[in-house]
């Protein structure tokens, strides 16, 4: 692949297992992808092998992989209802439910699928994404409540690399994507796990500083963006680190460069321009602009993917409101790459962002829970903007 690749791949797998999962010896591990393909992209097999080896070295008693199938997804999108895809969805969801109940560790290996829905009607792609989200929603509350440890990490594939680096020779693309992902996940240094432990401590200190200020609003100002968000009373700034019920911490997202909270669901006023293409349901939305009044989107446009954007906003009553505002301060490795990856795990860690749809309940006290947004959607929107906190 490139000099030092094998060593960096091992370091990346160690980060996933030892920092992302904080794996306990004796746990079982399940590798999955519960969003588009309903399983790990088979082209991500090199990372599957590396994570399996790292998990076994850390004491995992068993490592199982649930594989995805892009051809089956396309068949399901074009011929609804599709029995085989529905059976796979039910089978994989049941396996994940069992894993959570047993305390197994979950690794979601996420490959971007920006060409998955080419030639597919946006309504069909949005429907499959929504159905997948509804099944994932059966286990998501337990995951957020710390019933077991889990993490999601980027999994490069040749098809993804072709979209990100079209100007390179085909033989060079996947190597470049791997290099960028390894850098973003701090796997290109001498001790990746220690690097993430240090970064996590920095993010925790930033949250403590913001929480001590008891802020009332966030203003975002930049090209095409003038947006004001009010914060709920007693809101909490958080890092993308969670704790199991026994107190053991793990990192649900790799990489993670953000601190975030939830705005009041009725507070968004102004407009925003999304700074990068966003991939959702195997379809790309680009040039997205949204206008908000009383917390709700009142105008939406996109140069590409406008029909899919409309489908997302119509998912449910909360899909056209904001559930998250996140700050990414300083030049993260993702930002320094200068690339748009069309994959949320990476692109959300390049810029400040907001998210359409669901808020995380732990970002506000129970007394303020009614101020937070609820939706089956959670779609991160990177924004090029300066932030004013008041």
Phi, psi and omega per residue, in radians:
X1 nan -1.128 2.983
X2 -2.840 2.806 -3.095
X3 -0.995 2.250 3.127
X4 1.508 0.027 -3.075
X5 -1.056 -0.829 -3.062
X6 -1.034 -0.715 3.137
X7 -1.164 -0.740 3.133
X8 -1.177 -0.635 3.093
X9 -1.092 -0.730 3.076
X10 -1.100 -0.695 3.096
X11 -1.108 -0.683 3.114
X12 -1.118 -0.797 3.118
X13 -1.083 -0.665 3.089
X14 -1.108 -0.707 3.098
X15 -1.060 -0.791 3.140
X16 -1.037 -0.786 -3.035
X17 -1.404 -0.798 -2.987
X18 -1.559 -0.597 3.099
X19 -1.738 -0.895 -3.132
X20 -1.034 -0.955 3.141
X21 -1.487 -0.554 -2.923
X22 0.893 0.956 -2.980
X23 -1.045 2.401 3.062
X24 -1.678 2.272 3.084
X25 -0.935 2.385 -3.122
X26 1.705 -0.169 3.096
X27 -1.346 2.673 2.880
X28 -1.547 2.709 3.135
X29 -2.234 2.337 3.060
X30 -2.083 2.197 3.071
X31 -1.714 2.286 -3.031
X32 -2.673 -3.138 2.995
X33 -2.698 1.777 -2.951
X34 -1.660 0.414 -3.045
X35 -1.968 -1.433 -3.096
X36 -1.435 -1.180 -2.992
X37 -1.378 -0.180 -3.062
X38 1.007 0.723 3.111
X39 2.814 2.862 -3.104
X40 -1.219 2.392 3.083
X41 -1.059 2.187 -3.136
X42 -0.984 -0.448 3.123
X43 -1.231 -0.193 3.087
X44 -1.579 0.307 -3.081
X45 -0.960 -0.637 3.127
X46 -1.045 -0.676 3.113
X47 -1.272 -0.647 3.080
X48 -1.004 -0.799 -3.135
X49 -1.101 -0.749 -3.118
X50 -1.161 -0.729 3.134
X51 -1.180 -0.676 3.100
X52 -1.043 -0.798 3.135
X53 -1.111 -0.756 -3.136
X54 -1.138 -0.696 -3.138
X55 -1.152 -0.739 3.119
X56 -1.104 -0.697 3.120
X57 -1.142 -0.505 -3.137
X58 -1.510 0.011 3.048
X59 1.871 0.158 3.100
X60 -1.116 2.376 -3.136
X61 -1.479 -0.308 3.130
X62 -2.846 2.497 3.063
X63 -2.247 2.133 -3.093
X64 -2.093 2.477 3.112
X65 -2.057 2.242 2.985
X66 -1.695 2.025 -3.035
X67 -1.612 2.580 3.084
X68 -1.657 3.048 -3.089
X69 -2.634 1.777 -3.096
X70 -1.141 -0.674 -3.127
X71 -1.104 -0.679 3.118
X72 -1.164 -0.655 3.098
X73 -1.061 -0.792 -3.113
X74 -1.145 -0.689 3.075
X75 -1.048 -0.739 -3.123
X76 -1.151 -0.637 3.138
X77 -1.202 -0.560 -3.071
X78 -1.610 -0.310 -3.095
X79 -2.381 1.468 -3.134
X80 -1.718 2.535 -0.187
X81 -1.272 2.742 -3.081
X82 -2.127 1.923 -2.989
X83 -1.086 -0.786 -3.054
X84 -1.123 -0.721 3.130
X85 -1.189 -0.706 3.111
X86 -1.079 -0.685 3.110
X87 -1.158 -0.706 3.096
X88 -1.085 -0.780 -3.134
X89 -1.034 -0.815 3.132
X90 -1.138 -0.730 -3.101
X91 -1.143 -0.813 -3.120
X92 -1.194 -0.663 3.112
X93 -1.130 -0.724 3.105
X94 -1.099 -0.676 3.116
X95 -1.130 -0.710 3.115
X96 -1.177 -0.660 3.105
X97 -1.085 -0.754 3.095
X98 -1.090 -0.720 -3.125
X99 -1.077 -0.765 3.124
X100 -1.102 -0.772 -3.123
X101 -1.093 -0.565 -3.119
X102 -1.529 -0.107 -3.096
X103 1.375 0.384 3.064
X104 -1.251 2.651 3.075
X105 -1.507 2.464 -3.107
X106 -2.019 2.334 3.033
X107 -2.094 2.070 3.078
X108 -1.714 1.869 3.136
X109 -1.618 1.938 -2.915
X110 -1.845 1.956 3.013
X111 -1.779 2.413 3.080
X112 -1.198 2.562 -3.126
X113 -2.254 0.979 -3.025
X114 -1.223 -0.229 3.120
X115 -1.926 0.076 -3.038
X116 -1.012 -0.693 -3.007
X117 -1.744 0.292 3.092
X118 -1.049 2.217 -3.110
X119 1.436 0.014 3.141
X120 -1.752 2.426 3.106
X121 -1.085 2.340 3.135
X122 -0.929 -0.653 3.140
X123 -1.100 -0.652 3.134
X124 -1.225 -0.733 3.111
X125 -1.114 -0.747 3.135
X126 -1.133 -0.642 3.132
X127 -1.098 -0.812 -3.137
X128 -1.113 -0.692 3.102
X129 -1.111 -0.694 3.133
X130 -1.175 -0.741 3.123
X131 -1.102 -0.780 3.093
X132 -1.047 -0.699 3.099
X133 -1.122 -0.638 3.120
X134 -1.149 -0.683 3.097
X135 -1.191 -0.778 3.101
X136 -1.066 -0.585 3.125
X137 -1.061 -0.298 3.098
X138 -1.245 -0.440 3.134
X139 -1.944 -0.297 -3.047
X140 -0.995 -0.763 3.140
X141 -1.026 -0.691 3.115
X142 -1.187 -0.625 3.103
X143 -1.139 -0.788 -3.135
X144 -1.212 -0.414 3.127
X145 -1.472 -0.030 3.082
X146 1.433 0.466 3.124
X147 -1.169 -0.483 3.030
X148 -2.708 3.009 -3.132
X149 -1.635 2.493 -3.082
X150 -2.720 2.756 3.107
X151 -2.691 2.669 3.070
X152 -2.105 2.396 -3.082
X153 -2.527 2.588 3.132
X154 -1.162 2.471 -3.139
X155 -2.217 1.664 -3.086
X156 -1.043 2.542 3.058
X157 -2.441 2.749 3.102
X158 -1.018 -0.717 -3.112
X159 -1.121 -0.709 3.076
X160 -1.092 -0.772 -3.122
X161 -1.080 -0.620 3.132
X162 -1.045 -0.611 -3.122
X163 -1.345 -0.652 -3.057
X164 -1.359 -0.562 -3.040
X165 -2.215 1.020 -3.092
X166 -1.139 -0.368 -3.097
X167 -1.389 -0.241 -3.133
X168 -1.550 2.772 3.012
X169 -1.083 2.480 -3.085
X170 -0.883 -0.651 -3.097
X171 -1.206 -0.321 -3.080
X172 -1.648 -0.269 -2.921
X173 -1.189 -0.874 -3.062
X174 -1.173 -0.576 3.079
X175 -1.122 -0.686 3.128
X176 -1.169 -0.736 3.124
X177 -1.098 -0.763 3.091
X178 -1.021 -0.770 -3.128
X179 -1.063 -0.721 -3.129
X180 -1.199 -0.721 -3.141
X181 -1.160 -0.743 3.129
X182 -1.108 -0.678 3.083
X183 -1.165 -0.766 -3.139
X184 -1.063 -0.578 -3.115
X185 -1.677 0.261 3.070
X186 0.960 0.562 3.114
X187 -1.631 0.072 -3.115
X188 -1.714 0.154 3.123
X189 -1.883 3.135 -3.060
X190 -1.240 -0.505 -3.118
X191 -2.464 1.431 -3.061
X192 -1.030 -0.668 -3.118
X193 -1.131 -0.777 3.100
X194 -1.096 -0.650 3.115
X195 -1.069 -0.714 3.138
X196 -1.273 -0.596 3.070
X197 -1.090 -0.702 3.086
X198 -1.161 -0.734 3.129
X199 -1.139 -0.693 3.116
X200 -1.072 -0.673 3.107
X201 -1.138 -0.678 3.104
X202 -1.106 -0.781 -3.132
X203 -1.140 -0.653 3.100
X204 -1.105 -0.741 3.111
X205 -1.096 -0.679 3.125
X206 -1.115 -0.718 3.083
X207 -1.064 -0.758 -3.135
X208 -1.080 -0.688 3.106
X209 -1.111 -0.806 -3.114
X210 -1.170 -0.719 -3.140
X211 -1.146 -0.583 3.127
X212 -1.176 -0.404 -3.098
X213 -1.424 -0.284 3.136
X214 0.875 1.006 -3.063
X215 -1.171 2.742 3.138
X216 -1.948 -0.473 -3.113
X217 -2.710 2.830 3.061
X218 -2.198 2.283 3.060
X219 -2.043 2.342 3.119
X220 -1.999 2.181 -3.073
X221 -2.305 2.143 3.131
X222 -3.021 -2.999 -3.139
X223 -0.998 1.994 3.130
X224 1.303 0.153 -3.074
X225 -2.270 2.164 2.975
X226 -2.494 1.620 -2.978
X227 -2.299 2.320 3.094
X228 -2.072 2.326 -3.128
X229 -2.237 2.293 3.027
X230 -1.591 2.534 -3.123
X231 -1.810 2.527 -3.130
X232 -1.170 2.621 3.072
X233 -1.054 2.289 3.134
X234 1.302 0.247 3.138
X235 -0.985 2.742 3.139
X236 -2.149 2.266 2.923
X237 -1.414 2.374 -3.032
X238 -2.299 2.792 2.928
X239 -1.773 2.899 3.087
X240 -1.440 0.942 3.014
X241 -2.197 2.360 3.112
X242 -2.123 2.946 3.108
X243 -2.222 2.450 3.010
X244 -1.275 2.980 -3.110
X245 -1.139 -0.357 3.076
X246 -1.551 0.086 3.086
X247 1.609 -0.129 -3.120
X248 -1.290 2.220 -3.098
X249 -1.478 2.669 3.012
X250 -2.604 2.918 -3.072
X251 -2.017 1.856 -3.126
X252 -1.144 -0.412 -3.091
X253 -2.150 2.316 2.942
X254 -2.283 2.246 -0.117
X255 -1.272 3.007 3.033
X256 -2.485 2.100 -3.123
X257 -2.218 0.141 -2.961
X258 -1.860 2.721 2.796
X259 -2.123 2.471 -2.970
X260 -2.566 2.806 3.008
X261 -2.622 -3.039 3.141
X262 -2.009 2.351 2.990
X263 -1.376 2.891 2.971
X264 -1.130 2.398 -3.020
X265 -1.096 -0.412 -3.085
X266 -1.808 0.258 -2.904
X267 -1.809 -0.332 -3.029
X268 -1.098 2.200 3.109
X269 -2.356 2.237 3.099
X270 2.129 -2.581 -3.070
X271 -2.574 2.810 3.121
X272 -2.512 2.691 3.031
X273 -2.108 2.143 -3.138
X274 -1.299 2.241 -2.961
X275 -1.444 -0.248 -3.098
X276 -2.399 2.681 2.986
X277 -1.018 2.535 -3.125
X278 -2.100 2.260 3.123
X279 -1.779 2.237 -3.124
X280 -2.555 2.227 3.121
X281 1.105 0.516 3.141
X282 1.348 0.215 -3.090
X283 -2.287 2.492 -3.079
X284 -1.716 2.332 3.001
X285 -1.979 2.222 -3.077
X286 -2.328 2.644 -3.126
X287 1.161 0.609 -3.079
X288 -1.335 2.291 3.041
X289 -2.299 2.362 -3.113
X290 -2.284 2.480 3.030
X291 -2.055 2.382 -3.078
X292 -2.067 2.438 2.966
X293 -2.428 2.266 -3.130
X294 1.040 0.500 3.103
X295 1.570 -0.161 -3.013
X296 -2.003 2.568 3.050
X297 -1.167 2.159 3.102
X298 -1.937 -0.232 3.076
X299 -2.622 2.363 -3.140
X300 -2.446 2.431 3.088
X301 -2.582 2.768 3.096
X302 -2.720 2.462 3.074
X303 -1.210 -0.578 -3.124
X304 -2.410 2.375 3.100
X305 1.422 0.428 -3.096
X306 -1.087 -0.645 -3.131
X307 -1.181 -0.697 3.080
X308 -1.129 -0.701 3.080
X309 -1.003 -0.780 3.104
X310 -1.067 -0.682 3.112
X311 -1.116 -0.720 3.125
X312 -1.084 -0.834 -3.084
X313 -1.147 -0.425 -3.119
X314 -1.636 0.103 -3.064
X315 -0.987 -0.830 3.120
X316 -2.830 -3.084 -3.033
X317 -1.150 -0.451 -3.104
X318 -1.652 -0.108 -3.040
X319 -1.193 -0.400 -3.131
X320 -1.700 0.283 3.074
X321 -2.137 2.923 -3.078
X322 -1.714 2.439 3.121
X323 -2.067 -0.047 -3.098
X324 -2.712 2.526 2.878
X325 -2.291 2.262 -3.026
X326 -2.272 2.434 3.123
X327 -1.882 2.271 3.064
X328 -2.125 1.734 -2.994
X329 -1.749 2.483 -3.110
X330 1.459 3.059 -3.109
X331 -1.605 1.690 3.102
X332 -1.227 2.815 3.070
X333 -0.979 -0.603 3.111
X334 -1.147 -0.762 3.136
X335 -1.124 -0.697 -3.116
X336 -1.146 -0.410 3.134
X337 -1.159 -0.486 -3.123
X338 1.254 0.214 -3.088
X339 -1.893 2.609 2.917
X340 -1.720 2.143 -3.032
X341 -1.691 -0.159 -3.112
X342 0.985 0.653 3.118
X343 -2.615 2.190 -2.945
X344 -1.079 -0.669 -3.102
X345 -0.987 -0.578 3.130
X346 -1.601 -0.925 -3.002
X347 -1.126 -0.543 3.132
X348 -1.234 -0.268 -3.137
X349 -1.718 0.210 3.072
X350 -1.730 -0.556 -2.981
X351 -2.466 2.829 2.915
X352 -0.971 2.663 3.122
X353 -2.694 2.828 2.948
X354 -2.115 2.930 3.112
X355 -2.302 2.256 2.950
X356 -1.220 2.438 2.992
X357 1.754 -2.420 -2.891
X358 -1.153 2.440 2.955
X359 -1.627 2.782 3.033
X360 -1.599 2.185 -3.019
X361 -1.047 -0.519 -3.077
X362 -1.294 -0.040 3.117
X363 -1.480 0.025 3.117
X364 -2.601 2.689 3.088
X365 -1.212 2.837 -3.099
X366 -0.999 -0.612 -3.120
X367 -1.121 -0.415 -3.116
X368 -1.820 0.168 -3.053
X369 -1.023 -0.574 -3.124
X370 -1.169 -0.273 3.136
X371 -1.457 -0.213 -3.060
X372 -1.569 2.717 -3.092
X373 -1.511 2.620 3.109
X374 -2.248 2.374 -3.129
X375 -2.935 2.802 2.979
X376 -1.403 -0.174 -3.104
X377 -1.718 2.532 2.864
X378 -2.547 1.741 -3.023
X379 -2.103 1.961 -3.115
X380 -1.339 2.381 -3.099
X381 -2.199 1.768 3.123
X382 -1.158 2.447 -3.077
X383 -2.286 2.323 3.025
X384 -1.527 1.806 -3.009
X385 -2.792 2.724 2.925
X386 -1.603 2.667 -3.069
X387 -2.019 2.331 3.007
X388 -2.035 2.180 -3.140
X389 -1.903 2.295 -3.092
X390 -2.479 nan nan
